[in-house]
Protein backbone atom coordinates (compact mmCIF):
# COMPACT_ATOMS: atom_id res chain seq x y z
CA UNK A 1 0.00 0.00 0.00
CA UNK A 2 1.40 3.37 -1.07
CA UNK A 3 0.32 6.16 1.33
CA UNK A 4 1.16 9.81 0.78
CA UNK A 5 0.25 12.97 2.63
CA UNK A 6 -0.04 15.89 0.23
CA UNK A 7 0.18 19.17 2.10
CA UNK A 8 1.55 22.68 2.06
CA UNK A 9 4.69 23.32 4.06
CA UNK A 10 2.71 25.62 6.35
CA UNK A 11 -0.19 23.20 6.92
CA UNK A 12 -0.87 23.07 10.65
CA UNK A 13 -2.74 19.74 10.35
CA UNK A 14 0.04 17.81 8.59
CA UNK A 15 1.94 16.98 11.78
CA UNK A 16 -1.22 15.69 13.42
CA UNK A 17 -1.96 13.47 10.41
CA UNK A 18 1.62 12.18 10.44
CA UNK A 19 1.30 11.37 14.13
CA UNK A 20 -1.99 9.50 13.59
CA UNK A 21 -0.50 7.42 10.76
CA UNK A 22 2.56 6.65 12.90
CA UNK A 23 0.26 5.53 15.74
CA UNK A 24 -1.52 3.18 13.31
CA UNK A 25 1.81 1.82 12.05
CA UNK A 26 1.10 3.03 8.50
CA UNK A 27 4.24 3.90 6.52
CA UNK A 28 3.82 7.08 4.46
CA UNK A 29 5.60 9.72 2.45
CA UNK A 30 5.00 13.47 2.64
CA UNK A 31 4.70 15.40 -0.62
CA UNK A 32 4.73 19.17 -0.30
CA UNK A 33 2.56 20.88 -2.90
CA UNK A 34 5.24 23.54 -3.37
CA UNK A 35 7.64 20.84 -4.58
CA UNK A 36 5.15 18.59 -6.43
CA UNK A 37 2.86 20.79 -8.55
CA UNK A 38 2.03 17.86 -10.84
CA UNK A 39 0.34 16.02 -7.96
CA UNK A 40 -1.75 19.11 -7.27
CA UNK A 41 -2.98 19.23 -10.87
CA UNK A 42 -3.49 15.46 -11.25
CA UNK A 43 -5.58 15.16 -8.08
CA UNK A 44 -7.25 18.61 -8.12
CA UNK A 45 -5.73 19.48 -4.74
CA UNK A 46 -7.25 22.67 -3.33
CA UNK A 47 -6.90 22.22 0.45
CA UNK A 48 -4.32 20.83 2.82
CA UNK A 49 -3.75 18.12 3.91
CA UNK A 50 -4.87 15.36 1.54
CA UNK A 51 -4.27 11.66 1.92
CA UNK A 52 -3.50 9.54 -1.14
CA UNK A 53 -3.59 5.76 -1.02
CA UNK A 54 -2.38 3.93 -4.11
CA UNK A 55 -2.51 7.22 -6.05
CA UNK A 56 -6.16 7.89 -5.14
CA UNK A 57 -7.39 10.71 -2.88
CA UNK A 58 -9.10 9.06 0.09
CA UNK A 59 -9.32 12.11 2.37
CA UNK A 60 -9.42 15.81 1.54
CA UNK A 61 -8.75 17.78 4.68
CA UNK A 62 -7.97 16.42 8.13
CA UNK A 63 -9.65 13.07 8.85
CA UNK A 64 -10.48 12.18 12.43
CA UNK A 65 -8.51 9.41 14.15
CA UNK A 66 -11.64 7.24 13.98
CA UNK A 67 -12.03 7.82 10.22
CA UNK A 68 -8.39 6.84 9.68
CA UNK A 69 -8.71 3.67 11.78
CA UNK A 70 -11.91 2.65 9.99
CA UNK A 71 -10.39 3.26 6.56
CA UNK A 72 -7.16 1.37 7.21
CA UNK A 73 -9.01 -1.52 8.87
CA UNK A 74 -10.95 -1.98 5.62
CA UNK A 75 -7.95 -2.00 3.25
N, CA, C and O atoms as a CHARMM CRD file, in Angstrom:
* protein
*
  300
    1    1 UNK  N      0.85000  -1.16500   0.00000 PROA 1      0.00000
    2    1 UNK  CA     0.00000   0.00000   0.00000 PROA 1      0.00000
    3    1 UNK  C      0.90000   1.23300   0.00000 PROA 1      0.00000
    4    1 UNK  O      1.82500   1.34100   0.80500 PROA 1      0.00000
    5    2 UNK  N      0.61700   2.15300  -0.90700 PROA 2      0.00000
    6    2 UNK  CA     1.39800   3.37100  -1.06800 PROA 2      0.00000
    7    2 UNK  C      0.59400   4.54000  -0.49700 PROA 2      0.00000
    8    2 UNK  O     -0.42200   4.93300  -1.07100 PROA 2      0.00000
    9    3 UNK  N      1.04600   5.09600   0.63200 PROA 3      0.00000
   10    3 UNK  CA     0.32300   6.15500   1.33000 PROA 3      0.00000
   11    3 UNK  C      1.15000   7.43300   1.27800 PROA 3      0.00000
   12    3 UNK  O      2.33900   7.44200   1.59500 PROA 3      0.00000
   13    4 UNK  N      0.48000   8.52400   0.86500 PROA 4      0.00000
   14    4 UNK  CA     1.16000   9.81400   0.78100 PROA 4      0.00000
   15    4 UNK  C      0.27700  10.89600   1.38800 PROA 4      0.00000
   16    4 UNK  O     -0.92900  10.95000   1.14700 PROA 4      0.00000
   17    5 UNK  N      0.90200  11.74600   2.17300 PROA 5      0.00000
   18    5 UNK  CA     0.25300  12.96900   2.63200 PROA 5      0.00000
   19    5 UNK  C      0.66400  14.05700   1.65300 PROA 5      0.00000
   20    5 UNK  O      1.85200  14.24900   1.39400 PROA 5      0.00000
   21    6 UNK  N     -0.31100  14.76400   1.11100 PROA 6      0.00000
   22    6 UNK  CA    -0.03700  15.89200   0.23100 PROA 6      0.00000
   23    6 UNK  C     -0.48000  17.13500   0.99000 PROA 6      0.00000
   24    6 UNK  O     -1.65600  17.29800   1.31400 PROA 6      0.00000
   25    7 UNK  N      0.48500  18.00800   1.26600 PROA 7      0.00000
   26    7 UNK  CA     0.18300  19.17500   2.10300 PROA 7      0.00000
   27    7 UNK  C      1.09400  20.33800   1.75600 PROA 7      0.00000
   28    7 UNK  O      2.13900  20.16800   1.12800 PROA 7      0.00000
   29    8 UNK  N      0.67800  21.51400   2.17500 PROA 8      0.00000
   30    8 UNK  CA     1.54900  22.67900   2.06000 PROA 8      0.00000
   31    8 UNK  C      2.57500  22.62100   3.19300 PROA 8      0.00000
   32    8 UNK  O      2.35300  21.96000   4.20800 PROA 8      0.00000
   33    9 UNK  N      3.66400  23.29800   3.01500 PROA 9      0.00000
   34    9 UNK  CA     4.68700  23.32000   4.05800 PROA 9      0.00000
   35    9 UNK  C      4.18100  23.99500   5.32700 PROA 9      0.00000
   36    9 UNK  O      4.66100  23.69600   6.42100 PROA 9      0.00000
   37   10 UNK  N      3.22200  24.89600   5.19200 PROA 10     0.00000
   38   10 UNK  CA     2.71200  25.61700   6.35300 PROA 10     0.00000
   39   10 UNK  C      1.44600  24.98900   6.94500 PROA 10     0.00000
   40   10 UNK  O      0.85300  25.55900   7.86200 PROA 10     0.00000
   41   11 UNK  N      1.02900  23.84500   6.44600 PROA 11     0.00000
   42   11 UNK  CA    -0.19500  23.19900   6.92400 PROA 11     0.00000
   43   11 UNK  C     -0.05800  22.81000   8.39700 PROA 11     0.00000
   44   11 UNK  O      0.82700  22.04000   8.77200 PROA 11     0.00000
   45   12 UNK  N     -0.94600  23.35400   9.21600 PROA 12     0.00000
   46   12 UNK  CA    -0.87500  23.07300  10.64900 PROA 12     0.00000
   47   12 UNK  C     -1.41500  21.68100  10.99300 PROA 12     0.00000
   48   12 UNK  O     -1.15700  21.18200  12.08900 PROA 12     0.00000
   49   13 UNK  N     -2.15100  21.05300  10.08800 PROA 13     0.00000
   50   13 UNK  CA    -2.73600  19.74200  10.34900 PROA 13     0.00000
   51   13 UNK  C     -1.83300  18.57700   9.92000 PROA 13     0.00000
   52   13 UNK  O     -2.05900  17.43400  10.31700 PROA 13     0.00000
   53   14 UNK  N     -0.82600  18.86800   9.11900 PROA 14     0.00000
   54   14 UNK  CA     0.04500  17.80900   8.59300 PROA 14     0.00000
   55   14 UNK  C      0.70400  17.00500   9.70700 PROA 14     0.00000
   56   14 UNK  O      0.71500  15.77500   9.66200 PROA 14     0.00000
   57   15 UNK  N      1.25100  17.68900  10.70100 PROA 15     0.00000
   58   15 UNK  CA     1.94300  16.97800  11.78400 PROA 15     0.00000
   59   15 UNK  C      0.99700  16.06700  12.54900 PROA 15     0.00000
   60   15 UNK  O      1.37700  14.96900  12.95600 PROA 15     0.00000
   61   16 UNK  N     -0.22300  16.51700  12.74100 PROA 16     0.00000
   62   16 UNK  CA    -1.22100  15.69200  13.41800 PROA 16     0.00000
   63   16 UNK  C     -1.53000  14.44600  12.59700 PROA 16     0.00000
   64   16 UNK  O     -1.61900  13.34700  13.14500 PROA 16     0.00000
   65   17 UNK  N     -1.69500  14.61100  11.29400 PROA 17     0.00000
   66   17 UNK  CA    -1.96100  13.47000  10.41300 PROA 17     0.00000
   67   17 UNK  C     -0.77700  12.50600  10.40700 PROA 17     0.00000
   68   17 UNK  O     -0.96900  11.29100  10.43100 PROA 17     0.00000
   69   18 UNK  N      0.43100  13.03000  10.37600 PROA 18     0.00000
   70   18 UNK  CA     1.61700  12.17700  10.44000 PROA 18     0.00000
   71   18 UNK  C      1.62600  11.37800  11.73500 PROA 18     0.00000
   72   18 UNK  O      1.90400  10.17900  11.72900 PROA 18     0.00000
   73   19 UNK  N      1.32400  12.03700  12.83000 PROA 19     0.00000
   74   19 UNK  CA     1.29500  11.37400  14.13500 PROA 19     0.00000
   75   19 UNK  C      0.26200  10.24800  14.14300 PROA 19     0.00000
   76   19 UNK  O      0.54600   9.14700  14.61300 PROA 19     0.00000
   77   20 UNK  N     -0.93300  10.52100  13.62500 PROA 20     0.00000
   78   20 UNK  CA    -1.99200   9.50200  13.59000 PROA 20     0.00000
   79   20 UNK  C     -1.57000   8.29500  12.74800 PROA 20     0.00000
   80   20 UNK  O     -1.81000   7.15400  13.14300 PROA 20     0.00000
   81   21 UNK  N     -0.95100   8.53400  11.60500 PROA 21     0.00000
   82   21 UNK  CA    -0.49500   7.42300  10.76400 PROA 21     0.00000
   83   21 UNK  C      0.61000   6.63100  11.46100 PROA 21     0.00000
   84   21 UNK  O      0.64000   5.40200  11.39100 PROA 21     0.00000
   85   22 UNK  N      1.51600   7.34000  12.13200 PROA 22     0.00000
   86   22 UNK  CA     2.55800   6.65400  12.90000 PROA 22     0.00000
   87   22 UNK  C      1.94100   5.76700  13.97800 PROA 22     0.00000
   88   22 UNK  O      2.36900   4.63000  14.17300 PROA 22     0.00000
   89   23 UNK  N      0.93600   6.29200  14.67400 PROA 23     0.00000
   90   23 UNK  CA     0.26100   5.52700  15.73600 PROA 23     0.00000
   91   23 UNK  C     -0.39200   4.25300  15.17900 PROA 23     0.00000
   92   23 UNK  O     -0.44300   3.22600  15.85500 PROA 23     0.00000
   93   24 UNK  N     -0.88700   4.33700  13.94500 PROA 24     0.00000
   94   24 UNK  CA    -1.52000   3.17600  13.31200 PROA 24     0.00000
   95   24 UNK  C     -0.50000   2.23700  12.67100 PROA 24     0.00000
   96   24 UNK  O     -0.85700   1.15900  12.19500 PROA 24     0.00000
   97   25 UNK  N      0.77000   2.64700  12.65900 PROA 25     0.00000
   98   25 UNK  CA     1.81000   1.82500  12.04500 PROA 25     0.00000
   99   25 UNK  C      1.75000   1.82600  10.52300 PROA 25     0.00000
  100   25 UNK  O      2.17100   0.86600   9.87800 PROA 25     0.00000
  101   26 UNK  N      1.22300   2.91300   9.95100 PROA 26     0.00000
  102   26 UNK  CA     1.09600   3.02600   8.50300 PROA 26     0.00000
  103   26 UNK  C      2.29500   3.79700   7.95900 PROA 26     0.00000
  104   26 UNK  O      2.46800   4.97100   8.28700 PROA 26     0.00000
  105   27 UNK  N      3.12700   3.15900   7.13000 PROA 27     0.00000
  106   27 UNK  CA     4.23600   3.90300   6.51800 PROA 27     0.00000
  107   27 UNK  C      3.68600   4.87600   5.46900 PROA 27     0.00000
  108   27 UNK  O      2.72800   4.56600   4.76100 PROA 27     0.00000
  109   28 UNK  N      4.30400   6.04900   5.38300 PROA 28     0.00000
  110   28 UNK  CA     3.82100   7.07500   4.46000 PROA 28     0.00000
  111   28 UNK  C      4.96900   7.96000   4.00700 PROA 28     0.00000
  112   28 UNK  O      6.06300   7.94700   4.57200 PROA 28     0.00000
  113   29 UNK  N      4.68100   8.72300   2.97500 PROA 29     0.00000
  114   29 UNK  CA     5.60500   9.71800   2.45100 PROA 29     0.00000
  115   29 UNK  C      4.86700  11.05100   2.46700 PROA 29     0.00000
  116   29 UNK  O      3.65000  11.09100   2.28400 PROA 29     0.00000
  117   30 UNK  N      5.59700  12.14200   2.68500 PROA 30     0.00000
  118   30 UNK  CA     5.00000  13.47200   2.64100 PROA 30     0.00000
  119   30 UNK  C      5.43300  14.14000   1.34000 PROA 30     0.00000
  120   30 UNK  O      6.62100  14.21200   1.02500 PROA 30     0.00000
  121   31 UNK  N      4.44200  14.62900   0.58800 PROA 31     0.00000
  122   31 UNK  CA     4.70300  15.40400  -0.62200 PROA 31     0.00000
  123   31 UNK  C      4.21400  16.82600  -0.37300 PROA 31     0.00000
  124   31 UNK  O      3.03400  17.04600  -0.10000 PROA 31     0.00000
  125   32 UNK  N      5.12000  17.78000  -0.46800 PROA 32     0.00000
  126   32 UNK  CA     4.72600  19.17000  -0.30200 PROA 32     0.00000
  127   32 UNK  C      4.27600  19.71800  -1.64600 PROA 32     0.00000
  128   32 UNK  O      4.95500  19.54600  -2.65800 PROA 32     0.00000
  129   33 UNK  N      3.12300  20.38200  -1.64700 PROA 33     0.00000
  130   33 UNK  CA     2.56200  20.87900  -2.90300 PROA 33     0.00000
  131   33 UNK  C      3.51200  21.86300  -3.58100 PROA 33     0.00000
  132   33 UNK  O      3.53400  21.96000  -4.80800 PROA 33     0.00000
  133   34 UNK  N      4.28800  22.58300  -2.79800 PROA 34     0.00000
  134   34 UNK  CA     5.23600  23.53600  -3.36900 PROA 34     0.00000
  135   34 UNK  C      6.31000  22.83700  -4.19300 PROA 34     0.00000
  136   34 UNK  O      6.87200  23.43600  -5.11000 PROA 34     0.00000
  137   35 UNK  N      6.59800  21.58900  -3.88200 PROA 35     0.00000
  138   35 UNK  CA     7.64400  20.83800  -4.57900 PROA 35     0.00000
  139   35 UNK  C      7.09000  19.83500  -5.59000 PROA 35     0.00000
  140   35 UNK  O      7.84800  19.28000  -6.38600 PROA 35     0.00000
  141   36 UNK  N      5.77500  19.59600  -5.56600 PROA 36     0.00000
  142   36 UNK  CA     5.15100  18.58900  -6.43500 PROA 36     0.00000
  143   36 UNK  C      3.89400  19.14900  -7.09500 PROA 36     0.00000
  144   36 UNK  O      2.79400  18.65500  -6.84700 PROA 36     0.00000
  145   37 UNK  N      4.04800  20.17800  -7.93600 PROA 37     0.00000
  146   37 UNK  CA     2.86300  20.78900  -8.54800 PROA 37     0.00000
  147   37 UNK  C      2.07400  19.82600  -9.43800 PROA 37     0.00000
  148   37 UNK  O      0.86800  19.99900  -9.60800 PROA 37     0.00000
  149   38 UNK  N      2.73000  18.83000  -9.99800 PROA 38     0.00000
  150   38 UNK  CA     2.03000  17.85600 -10.83700 PROA 38     0.00000
  151   38 UNK  C      0.99300  17.06600 -10.06200 PROA 38     0.00000
  152   38 UNK  O     -0.07000  16.74600 -10.59500 PROA 38     0.00000
  153   39 UNK  N      1.29000  16.74700  -8.80700 PROA 39     0.00000
  154   39 UNK  CA     0.34400  16.01600  -7.96000 PROA 39     0.00000
  155   39 UNK  C     -0.88900  16.88000  -7.69600 PROA 39     0.00000
  156   39 UNK  O     -2.01500  16.38300  -7.66400 PROA 39     0.00000
  157   40 UNK  N     -0.65900  18.17000  -7.50900 PROA 40     0.00000
  158   40 UNK  CA    -1.75500  19.11100  -7.26800 PROA 40     0.00000
  159   40 UNK  C     -2.71100  19.11900  -8.46300 PROA 40     0.00000
  160   40 UNK  O     -3.92900  19.06000  -8.29400 PROA 40     0.00000
  161   41 UNK  N     -2.15600  19.19100  -9.64600 PROA 41     0.00000
  162   41 UNK  CA    -2.97900  19.22600 -10.86500 PROA 41     0.00000
  163   41 UNK  C     -3.67600  17.88800 -11.07600 PROA 41     0.00000
  164   41 UNK  O     -4.88400  17.85300 -11.30900 PROA 41     0.00000
  165   42 UNK  N     -2.93700  16.79600 -10.99700 PROA 42     0.00000
  166   42 UNK  CA    -3.48600  15.46300 -11.24600 PROA 42     0.00000
  167   42 UNK  C     -4.65700  15.14200 -10.33600 PROA 42     0.00000
  168   42 UNK  O     -5.64000  14.54800 -10.77800 PROA 42     0.00000
  169   43 UNK  N     -4.56300  15.52800  -9.06900 PROA 43     0.00000
  170   43 UNK  CA    -5.57600  15.16000  -8.08200 PROA 43     0.00000
  171   43 UNK  C     -6.48500  16.31700  -7.67300 PROA 43     0.00000
  172   43 UNK  O     -7.23900  16.20700  -6.70600 PROA 43     0.00000
  173   44 UNK  N     -6.41200  17.42600  -8.40900 PROA 44     0.00000
  174   44 UNK  CA    -7.24600  18.60800  -8.12200 PROA 44     0.00000
  175   44 UNK  C     -7.17000  19.00800  -6.64800 PROA 44     0.00000
  176   44 UNK  O     -8.19400  19.21400  -5.99700 PROA 44     0.00000
  177   45 UNK  N     -5.96400  19.11500  -6.14000 PROA 45     0.00000
  178   45 UNK  CA    -5.73200  19.48200  -4.74200 PROA 45     0.00000
  179   45 UNK  C     -6.02100  20.97000  -4.55700 PROA 45     0.00000
  180   45 UNK  O     -5.46200  21.81200  -5.26000 PROA 45     0.00000
  181   46 UNK  N     -6.89700  21.28200  -3.60700 PROA 46     0.00000
  182   46 UNK  CA    -7.24600  22.67300  -3.33200 PROA 46     0.00000
  183   46 UNK  C     -7.08800  23.02000  -1.84900 PROA 46     0.00000
  184   46 UNK  O     -7.03800  24.19500  -1.48800 PROA 46     0.00000
  185   47 UNK  N     -7.01100  22.00800  -0.99800 PROA 47     0.00000
  186   47 UNK  CA    -6.90400  22.21900   0.44600 PROA 47     0.00000
  187   47 UNK  C     -5.76600  21.35500   0.97800 PROA 47     0.00000
  188   47 UNK  O     -5.23200  20.50700   0.26300 PROA 47     0.00000
  189   48 UNK  N     -5.40500  21.57200   2.21700 PROA 48     0.00000
  190   48 UNK  CA    -4.31900  20.82500   2.81900 PROA 48     0.00000
  191   48 UNK  C     -4.73000  20.42300   4.23300 PROA 48     0.00000
  192   48 UNK  O     -5.29700  21.23200   4.96700 PROA 48     0.00000
  193   49 UNK  N     -4.45200  19.19600   4.61400 PROA 49     0.00000
  194   49 UNK  CA    -3.75200  18.12200   3.90900 PROA 49     0.00000
  195   49 UNK  C     -4.72000  17.24300   3.10800 PROA 49     0.00000
  196   49 UNK  O     -5.93900  17.34400   3.24500 PROA 49     0.00000
  197   50 UNK  N     -4.14800  16.39400   2.28500 PROA 50     0.00000
  198   50 UNK  CA    -4.87500  15.35800   1.54400 PROA 50     0.00000
  199   50 UNK  C     -4.14300  14.05200   1.77800 PROA 50     0.00000
  200   50 UNK  O     -2.93000  14.03300   1.98700 PROA 50     0.00000
  201   51 UNK  N     -4.88900  12.96300   1.74100 PROA 51     0.00000
  202   51 UNK  CA    -4.26900  11.65800   1.92000 PROA 51     0.00000
  203   51 UNK  C     -4.51800  10.83100   0.66700 PROA 51     0.00000
  204   51 UNK  O     -5.66100  10.59000   0.28100 PROA 51     0.00000
  205   52 UNK  N     -3.42600  10.40200   0.03900 PROA 52     0.00000
  206   52 UNK  CA    -3.49900   9.54200  -1.13800 PROA 52     0.00000
  207   52 UNK  C     -3.14200   8.12300  -0.73200 PROA 52     0.00000
  208   52 UNK  O     -2.17900   7.90200   0.00200 PROA 52     0.00000
  209   53 UNK  N     -3.91200   7.17200  -1.20700 PROA 53     0.00000
  210   53 UNK  CA    -3.58800   5.76300  -1.01900 PROA 53     0.00000
  211   53 UNK  C     -3.63500   5.12400  -2.39400 PROA 53     0.00000
  212   53 UNK  O     -4.65700   5.16200  -3.08000 PROA 53     0.00000
  213   54 UNK  N     -2.51000   4.53600  -2.78500 PROA 54     0.00000
  214   54 UNK  CA    -2.38100   3.92800  -4.11000 PROA 54     0.00000
  215   54 UNK  C     -2.80000   4.90400  -5.20000 PROA 54     0.00000
  216   54 UNK  O     -3.53900   4.55500  -6.12000 PROA 54     0.00000
  217   55 UNK  N     -2.30900   6.14100  -5.07500 PROA 55     0.00000
  218   55 UNK  CA    -2.51000   7.21700  -6.04500 PROA 55     0.00000
  219   55 UNK  C     -3.97100   7.64500  -6.19500 PROA 55     0.00000
  220   55 UNK  O     -4.36900   8.13200  -7.25300 PROA 55     0.00000
  221   56 UNK  N     -4.76600   7.46800  -5.14900 PROA 56     0.00000
  222   56 UNK  CA    -6.15900   7.88800  -5.14500 PROA 56     0.00000
  223   56 UNK  C     -6.41200   8.72700  -3.88900 PROA 56     0.00000
  224   56 UNK  O     -6.00200   8.34300  -2.79300 PROA 56     0.00000
  225   57 UNK  N     -7.08400   9.87000  -4.04500 PROA 57     0.00000
  226   57 UNK  CA    -7.39400  10.70900  -2.88300 PROA 57     0.00000
  227   57 UNK  C     -8.45900  10.00800  -2.04800 PROA 57     0.00000
  228   57 UNK  O     -9.56000   9.74400  -2.53000 PROA 57     0.00000
  229   58 UNK  N     -8.12800   9.70900  -0.79800 PROA 58     0.00000
  230   58 UNK  CA    -9.09700   9.05700   0.08900 PROA 58     0.00000
  231   58 UNK  C     -9.62100  10.01700   1.16000 PROA 58     0.00000
  232   58 UNK  O    -10.70100   9.80200   1.71000 PROA 58     0.00000
  233   59 UNK  N     -8.86100  11.07000   1.45700 PROA 59     0.00000
  234   59 UNK  CA    -9.32000  12.11300   2.37300 PROA 59     0.00000
  235   59 UNK  C     -8.84300  13.45500   1.86200 PROA 59     0.00000
  236   59 UNK  O     -7.67300  13.62100   1.51700 PROA 59     0.00000
  237   60 UNK  N     -9.75400  14.41100   1.81500 PROA 60     0.00000
  238   60 UNK  CA    -9.42200  15.80700   1.53900 PROA 60     0.00000
  239   60 UNK  C     -9.67100  16.55100   2.84200 PROA 60     0.00000
  240   60 UNK  O    -10.79000  16.57300   3.35400 PROA 60     0.00000
  241   61 UNK  N     -8.62800  17.15400   3.36800 PROA 61     0.00000
  242   61 UNK  CA    -8.74900  17.77800   4.68000 PROA 61     0.00000
  243   61 UNK  C     -8.33300  16.79200   5.75800 PROA 61     0.00000
  244   61 UNK  O     -7.93000  15.66700   5.46300 PROA 61     0.00000
  245   62 UNK  N     -8.43200  17.21600   6.99000 PROA 62     0.00000
  246   62 UNK  CA    -7.96900  16.42300   8.13000 PROA 62     0.00000
  247   62 UNK  C     -9.00800  15.38200   8.54200 PROA 62     0.00000
  248   62 UNK  O    -10.07300  15.74900   9.03800 PROA 62     0.00000
  249   63 UNK  N     -8.72400  14.09300   8.34900 PROA 63     0.00000
  250   63 UNK  CA    -9.64800  13.06900   8.84700 PROA 63     0.00000
  251   63 UNK  C     -9.50900  12.92200  10.36200 PROA 63     0.00000
  252   63 UNK  O     -8.47000  13.25000  10.93700 PROA 63     0.00000
  253   64 UNK  N    -10.55300  12.43100  10.98900 PROA 64     0.00000
  254   64 UNK  CA   -10.48200  12.17600  12.43100 PROA 64     0.00000
  255   64 UNK  C     -9.69200  10.88300  12.65400 PROA 64     0.00000
  256   64 UNK  O     -9.55700  10.07800  11.73300 PROA 64     0.00000
  257   65 UNK  N     -9.17600  10.67900  13.85100 PROA 65     0.00000
  258   65 UNK  CA    -8.50500   9.40800  14.14500 PROA 65     0.00000
  259   65 UNK  C     -9.41600   8.20700  13.89100 PROA 65     0.00000
  260   65 UNK  O     -8.95400   7.17600  13.40200 PROA 65     0.00000
  261   66 UNK  N    -10.69500   8.32900  14.21700 PROA 66     0.00000
  262   66 UNK  CA   -11.63800   7.23900  13.97800 PROA 66     0.00000
  263   66 UNK  C    -11.79200   6.96500  12.48600 PROA 66     0.00000
  264   66 UNK  O    -11.80100   5.80500  12.07400 PROA 66     0.00000
  265   67 UNK  N    -11.91200   8.00600  11.67300 PROA 67     0.00000
  266   67 UNK  CA   -12.02500   7.81900  10.22200 PROA 67     0.00000
  267   67 UNK  C    -10.79500   7.10700   9.66600 PROA 67     0.00000
  268   67 UNK  O    -10.91200   6.22000   8.82000 PROA 67     0.00000
  269   68 UNK  N     -9.62000   7.49800  10.14300 PROA 68     0.00000
  270   68 UNK  CA    -8.38600   6.84100   9.68300 PROA 68     0.00000
  271   68 UNK  C     -8.37400   5.36100  10.06200 PROA 68     0.00000
  272   68 UNK  O     -8.08000   4.50300   9.23000 PROA 68     0.00000
  273   69 UNK  N     -8.69700   5.06700  11.32900 PROA 69     0.00000
  274   69 UNK  CA    -8.71500   3.66700  11.77800 PROA 69     0.00000
  275   69 UNK  C     -9.70100   2.84800  10.95500 PROA 69     0.00000
  276   69 UNK  O     -9.38000   1.74800  10.50600 PROA 69     0.00000
  277   70 UNK  N    -10.89500   3.38300  10.76000 PROA 70     0.00000
  278   70 UNK  CA   -11.90600   2.65000   9.99400 PROA 70     0.00000
  279   70 UNK  C    -11.44000   2.41900   8.56400 PROA 70     0.00000
  280   70 UNK  O    -11.61600   1.32500   8.02800 PROA 70     0.00000
  281   71 UNK  N    -10.85100   3.42500   7.94200 PROA 71     0.00000
  282   71 UNK  CA   -10.38800   3.26300   6.56200 PROA 71     0.00000
  283   71 UNK  C     -9.30500   2.20400   6.46600 PROA 71     0.00000
  284   71 UNK  O     -9.38900   1.31000   5.62400 PROA 71     0.00000
  285   72 UNK  N     -8.28600   2.28900   7.31600 PROA 72     0.00000
  286   72 UNK  CA    -7.16400   1.36600   7.20500 PROA 72     0.00000
  287   72 UNK  C     -7.50500  -0.02900   7.70300 PROA 72     0.00000
  288   72 UNK  O     -6.81500  -0.98700   7.35400 PROA 72     0.00000
  289   73 UNK  N     -8.54000  -0.16900   8.50100 PROA 73     0.00000
  290   73 UNK  CA    -9.00600  -1.51600   8.87300 PROA 73     0.00000
  291   73 UNK  C     -9.69100  -2.20700   7.71200 PROA 73     0.00000
  292   73 UNK  O     -9.72000  -3.43600   7.64700 PROA 73     0.00000
  293   74 UNK  N    -10.25400  -1.41100   6.77800 PROA 74     0.00000
  294   74 UNK  CA   -10.94900  -1.97800   5.61900 PROA 74     0.00000
  295   74 UNK  C    -10.00500  -2.40000   4.51000 PROA 74     0.00000
  296   74 UNK  O    -10.29100  -3.34900   3.78000 PROA 74     0.00000
  297   75 UNK  N     -8.86200  -1.69200   4.37300 PROA 75     0.00000
  298   75 UNK  CA    -7.95200  -1.99900   3.25300 PROA 75     0.00000
  299   75 UNK  C     -6.87000  -2.96700   3.64000 PROA 75     0.00000
  300   75 UNK  O     -6.03200  -3.32000   2.81000 PROA 75     0.00000
